[in-house]
Amino acid sequence: MRKNNTDKTRLYFGVKCVLLALGMLLLSGSVIYSYIFGSGLSFIDLMLIALAAACIVSVLFFEIHSYRQLYNRGVREIYREKDVELDKLNKFKKLVDHNDFLYNFQPIVNAKNGEIFAYEVLMRTGDDIGLKPLEVLKYAEISNMLYNVERSTFFNALKYYKDNIEKFGTKKIFINSIPSVILPDSELKKLKDMYADISENIVVEILENDDDDDTTIAAFDNLRSILNCNIAVDDYGSGYSNDMKVLNNNPNFIKIDMSLITSIDTDSKKQLLVSNLIKFGKRYNIKILAEGVETKDELSKVIELGVDLIQGFYTARPGKDVLPAIDSEISEYIIEENVRLSKFDNERRIYEATDGEIINVFNLSLEKYAGVFVPGGTVRFVGTKNHIVDMIIKAADNVPATLIFENVNIKGAVETTVQLGSNCETAIVLEGDNTFNKEGINVPPDSKLTITGDGSLTVKNNRNGGVGIGSSYTRPYGSIDIDVGGSVTVDSSGDKIVCIGGGEKASGSRIRILGGRVSVMGRGISVIGIGSASGDTDVEIIKGTVISQCVANEAVSIGTMYGTVNIVSSASLDLTTDGERITGIGVLNGGSGSISLNSGEVSSVIHGDIGTSIGSLGGRVEVLCTGGRVHAHSEGTRVCGIGALDAGGTVHITGGTVTVGILSAEASWIHSDAGKVIITGGNVILENNGTIEPVNISGEPLVLYRMDRTSSYSENISTSQGSYLYRAQRDERSGQLCVYIPERVRERIAQRLALEAEANAGFSRGF
């Protein structure tokens, strides 16, 4: 259609040119002819002149027609535009009269943790009105109705906020205001009466296209005073007198205009301006908000510069609904950027806690704090378990303290993560899932640590000579009690490491497992799961479950490398120890002491060159098995199940079920060269055709008697040193009942059983 109109225009133009040229040619030709020949105007001349005049008149007709068409079209356009304006004005009046305003909500995001901090209320109209926000303001000004729009905005927005408070929670709401149309005190007081309970969450934005004067400054001070709300300067850097707005209105927030944020990732001048504003804001406690963030690179840059809040299409677009959270990938990216940037900041400070304080370690780290000092009392630490932050926590000396950890994930970059004070008792309470990285908890030798709570703690110690829970491989440690409803896990690797314990226990110190699930995993050259690297070790496992997996050249799951042990267990132990020289429970090199396995279920499995599952390699460790179930399994070149390969103290079995399995070229199932193997009760099962040489309390040799017909055995056995009651129960797992008794007793039992069998047979025949 447009092409046809163009072709017609070209045709008309060509015709006009031809007619005009022909008319001028005829007219000029007639005049020249009459002048040369001087014969006057003939009939032919008059005809030519008439024809020329007709052509010129035709051209004039076409031109006048075209002009009238253009004129009429312009008039119609003018009236049409006027009609449109009148229609929009009528729609605006309808909008105000019926209060048909609609609102969208755009999230304002915390630049540190990616959570929604507030929502800006954005005015909208329905499809039947179809006016844009700027058009609404335009017609409001034309109609002298800006006050009506201002009032409707405040009352509508706050009503929606309060009616939907479950959606907003404690998040703030940003409302645009027109400084030249401030609500009178009567309206402000009405708002206060209706919304006093949410007034602290109201932020009033001063629009950028109004000049401040004494009246507007006083009006905003009055608004802040009556409503108890916050003030924000909007669109800072858009070209208006924003500096004076900041100075005059003393705002709580400054919103940087989109013109300064667009391409800020590549524009060094914008970066300098924004950076200076951020420094100004931090100095005067003004939060800085970056508006119009629309790309990932812009987001990264404003985070790097240090803005407090972010608003833009990249983080979240406006919508009719109140968005509970932004896209998880974007919020995770914000957190990761902050964590990454915090590691390169040299302004690392120590925060001093107060009694009863709740500390968010993630937020504290983003504020450039490297540690927390606890002078005493109770302090709760709250974290974000999916993100590791560099944070060291130190407790004061000589003062008791309680440290509560809730979903904390922290790392001691250059020191032990949690450091207890000297000469004090400290309680750590676990809630949720907690992780200490690099190193765990340092317990000075004159202090006591108690770990309680229903949560969990994982210590990841990957520093040579680092601390799990206790102290390092070469330093003494204090008392450690673990009584949790959840779990405690220590995962350590390095040259010389102790998972729970340390170099040696201090005088009077001990390690006690009072409840919960305790797991230790150690990998390195010299490894202790629970206990000491040297010196005395006092370990008591009363209740719960202990799991140990230690792999090293030299390794002990529970006990000590050198020294004296005092180990008592009434709980469940599941120990696996692998290496060249290893001990499951006891002492690795020489040593002395005692191991008492009273109840519960104990499994100690070793795989190595030389080692013992329960006891010592060459020391004099007493082993007492009084109940429960004990399983010792040893594999290697030269290994022992219970006792010692060389020397060794007494092994005394008085009850329960003891199972020993050996796979070795040189095997000792239950052995003690320097002491004795005494059996006065219990079901003792030796796998793989194992043999032992036990005695009773008087030193009388014992022999194995496998009982096939009864589920239990009970016998009072007399000796020259007195009598003892031998009791044993058949093992449900293996189906065996193996007792070790004197030969004389075995013969007597055999005779008794034979008589019983004969009597039973006779009774059957008589019946």
Sequence and secondary structure as in RCSB ss.txt:
>XXXX:A:sequence
MRKNNTDKTRLYFGVKCVLLALGMLLLSGSVIYSYIFGSGLSFIDLMLIALAAACIVSVLFFEIHSYRQLYNRGV
REIYREKDVELDKLNKFKKLVDHNDFLYNFQPIVNAKNGEIFAYEVLMRTGDDIGLKPLEVLKYAEISNMLYNVE
RSTFFNALKYYKDNIEKFGTKKIFINSIPSVILPDSELKKLKDMYADISENIVVEILENDDDDDTTIAAFDNLRS
ILNCNIAVDDYGSGYSNDMKVLNNNPNFIKIDMSLITSIDTDSKKQLLVSNLIKFGKRYNIKILAEGVETKDELS
KVIELGVDLIQGFYTARPGKDVLPAIDSEISEYIIEENVRLSKFDNERRIYEATDGEIINVFNLSLEKYAGVFVP
GGTVRFVGTKNHIVDMIIKAADNVPATLIFENVNIKGAVETTVQLGSNCETAIVLEGDNTFNKEGINVPPDSKLT
ITGDGSLTVKNNRNGGVGIGSSYTRPYGSIDIDVGGSVTVDSSGDKIVCIGGGEKASGSRIRILGGRVSVMGRGI
SVIGIGSASGDTDVEIIKGTVISQCVANEAVSIGTMYGTVNIVSSASLDLTTDGERITGIGVLNGGSGSISLNSG
EVSSVIHGDIGTSIGSLGGRVEVLCTGGRVHAHSEGTRVCGIGALDAGGTVHITGGTVTVGILSAEASWIHSDAG
KVIITGGNVILENNGTIEPVNISGEPLVLYRMDRTSSYSENISTSQGSYLYRAQRDERSGQLCVYIPERVRERIA
QRLALEAEANAGFSRGF
>XXXX:A:secstr
 HHHHHHHHHHHHHHHHHHHHHHHHHHHHHHHHHHHH     HHHHHHHHHHHHHHHHHHHHHHHHHHHHHHHHH
HHHHHHHHHHHHHHHHHHHHHHTT  EEEEEEEEETTT  EEEEEEEEE  TTT   HHHHHHHHHHTT HHHHH
HHHHHHHHHHHHHTHHHHTT EEEEEE GGG   HHHHHHHHHHHGGGGGGEEEEE TTS   HHHHHHHHHHHH
HH  EEEEEEETSSSSHHHHHHHH  SEEEE HHHHTTTTT HHHHHHHHHHHHHHHHTT EEEEE   SHHHHH
HHHHHT SEEESTTT   BSS  SS  HHHHHHHHHHHHHHHTT    EEEE  TT EEEHHHHHHTTEEEEEE 
SEEEEEE  TTS EE EEEE TTS EEEEEES EEE SSS SEE  SSSEEEEEEESEEEEEE  EE  TT EEE
EEESSEEEEEE STT EEEE  TTSEE EEEEEEEEEEEEEEEEEEEEEEEESEE TT  EEEEEEEEEEEEEEE
EEEEEEESSS EEEEE SSEEEEEEEEEEEEEEEESSSEEEEEE SEEEEEEEEEEEEEEEESSS EEEEEE SS
EEEEEEEEEEEEEEEESSSEEEEEE SSEEEEEEEEEEEEEEEESSS   EEE SSEEEEEEEEEEEEEEE SSS
 EEESSSEEEESTT     B TT  B EEEE  S SEEEEEEEETTEEEEEEEE  TTT   EEEE HHHHHHHH
HHHHHHHHHHHHHHHH 
